[in-house]
Amino acid sequence: MYHSDERSKKSVKGTRLRTHLVDLYRARVAANPDVHDADADDATLPGKLDLVEVPRIQLIVEREADQPESRRVLFDGSLCRLGSHPSNEVVINDRHVSRFHCSLRLERGAWRLSDSGSLNGTYLNGIRFRDADLPLEPCQLRIGDSQLTVRALEPVTRERVPVRTSLGQLAGGSLVMRQMYSLIERVASTDSTVVIQGESGTGKELIACELVSRSKRAQGPFVVVDCGAIAPELIESELFGHVRGAFTGAERDRVGAFESADGGTVFLDEIGELPVTLQPKLLRVLESRQVRRLGEGRPRKIDVRVIAATNRILEREVNRGAFREDLFFRLAVVTIHVPPLRDRLDDIPQLIDAMLGNMNAAHQRSAFGDEALATIATYDWPGNVRELRNWVERSLVLDHVEPAPVSKCRDAAPTATIATPFKVAKEQLIADFEQRYLTELMRWSGGKVGVAAQKAGIDRMYIYRLIQRHGLKRDGSFDD
């Protein structure tokens, strides 16, 4: 029987999330029953298209393991993955290169190089790193036993992007959002499996609702499963159902999420939290389109579309063995990358307008004028749109627009003064970094030290020592 109080809370949290998303989806479909055929509800300027330059980067593979011949690769796009697996945009035939070794992504006009949890590390100009911005001049990249020269080039091609400021419940007219809108509309009309990747608070759930409401399955069932809020021993029953007597406490037959979604869509939120032991069973269901309840011998045919979301980088999870490679490729037929709010700060006024409208407080828009917006112009919003919404709601409740916290933007450099001895200044700088990093980390993890340690890549006991050293609480707030 299932008695754990903490796990019961997880199930309640999952139920609340499912109820919220399903209600949101039903309201969306009720308001626009034919939304997949017409977009009259979206703020699109008829016939207006922007010609947008497609970024280009050049990679010269000077040494590829023991192969002496060099080769040049030109890549057009904003995301280029490097690794030994054939699905990468640049494939490196080197046994010391991980399947998904690293990636190059265009962020805020600059190329950012990120290691994907590779086994042997990534070196930029001889220095090992996890994340780094590429310099303007050509640089040397070493992965495994291979050497590459990387250089950003002037774009040579353009793509047409519609001029619009929203898509359903999604708000923002920045280029990165308009490109995402176009992808959502193209994918929505298909039955392809979709993975939505993005940081916590970016609105992955809203994107799932938009995909479903614009699909041919809009009138079918929409079932939400939060894989991170259900106890591991209950997830299999939640997904596939069970028959009476299948396990202790199974007093009656239960229909699982996949059966409930027959003819519609199942949304697997936080798919990166799915236990490894259950992943082969999910893969089998996706491959065969049949589900077998726990304790039952015969399979049942199902007709469902699967949409998954995660705040984890699944390629990194594959590298470290926490996510099956075959399941990853079965799910990621199409991947939608949701930009963090710090990459689209220009959208904040439109987001505030949308939030005030949802709160029936549009008449209070004047409180968020230029002066108020200036206080948040340089803040990087680690909690993304969810944090912005909390800020707006708090300002309304308190009848006072609060200034945003001190910026943590990676572009902001700390000031230094020679009035302080070097050793003291260095210790102060490190202590300040540890405190800010740990505060954000613990808020992100919800006070879960194990989750925070995994995210930061450090030992959990070290996190306990840092919490004690800086007088923090588990939720990231300060002790009195």
C-alpha positions, 0 to 999 in steps of 0.5 A: 500500500502507498503510505509515504507522506512526501510521495503523496504530496508529489502525487497531489502536486502532479494532479494539480499540474494535470488539472491546470494544464487540461483546464487551460487546454480546454479553455483554449479549444473552447475559445477557438474550436477551429484554431488549427484551421485559422489563426484569427486569435493570433496577433499576426500582421497579414502578409508581412514577412521578415527576411532574416539572415541565417547564421553561419559557422565554419569548422575546419577539422584539422585532425580527426583521431588518427586521420591526417586529412583535414576537411571543412564543414560549413553550417547554416543555423543557430544550433550545431551539435558535435559528436560521434553519433551520426545524428549530430550536425558535425560527426567526428569519427573519433572513439574518444569523442562522446556520442553527443560531445558539445554544441554551438548555439547562437545566443544574443548574437554570440556563439556559445560553446557548451560541453554536453557532459562528455567523458573526455571534456572539451577544450577551447584554446587549450582550456577545458570548460563547460560553457564559453562564448566563442571569441570573434577571431578563429579559435582552436577546439579540441575534443577527444583526439581531434582538433578543429578550428572554429570561426563565425562567418557572415550569413549568406542565406536568409529565411522568411519569418512572419511578423507577429507578436503572439501565438495563442497564449504565447506572447512576444515578438522577438525573432527567436519567438517568431521562429519558434511560432513558425515551427510550432505551426508546422509541427502541430498539424502532424502526428510527429512525436515532439520534445520541448526542451527549455529551462524551468519557467519558460512556458513549455506547458503552454507550448504543449497546449498550443501544439494540441489545440492546433492539431487534428486531435484538438477535440480528443482527450488531452492527458498530462503526466508529470513524471517528476511528481509521481513516486517511482513505484507508481509511474508504471501504473500511472502510464499503463494502468493495472488490473485488480490484484496486480500489486498490494493495494490494487483493489480495482482496475485502473486505466492508464494515461496512454489508454485514457488518451486514446484518439488524443494526446498524452503530454509527458512533462519532465520526461528527463525524470523518468526512471531508467528501469521504466524507459524500455517499457515506454519505448516498447509502447511508442514502437508498438502502439500497444499498452499492457496493464500491470498484471494483464497478459494481453496488450491493448492497441492505442492511437495517441500522439506523444508530446514530452517536455524537460528542463534537462539537456537530454543529450547530456543525460544520454552521455551519462547513462541516465536516459536511453539513447534509443528512447531519446531518438524515438521521442525527439523526432522534432525538438522545440528549444524554448528560449530563456527570458534573458535571450528575449528581454525585449518581449517583457512589455508584451509579456506584462500586457498578456499577464495583466490581461489574464489577471483582469488587471489591464487597467493597471498597465500604467503602473508598469511604465518606462521607469518600472521597466528600466529597473528590470532591463538588465536582470537576467530572470533565472526563473524566466517567465514564471519569475516575471509573472510572480513579480507582476502579481506581487507588484499588483498585490502590494500596490507597488512596483518593486525593483528587480533583484540585482542583475546576475547577467553573465555579461556584467563584470564585477568591479575591482578596487586596488584599495583592498589587498589582493588576497582579501579582494579575491576572497570577497569575490569568491564568497560573493560568487558562491553566495549568489550561485548557491542562492539561485541553485537552491531556489531552482532545486526547491531546496533539494540538495541532491538535485542541486548537487547533480545540477552543479556537478559537485558533492552534496556534502560540499553544498551543505558546507556552503549553505552553513558557511553563507547562512542560507536556508535550503530554499535559498533565502537567508537565515535571520 
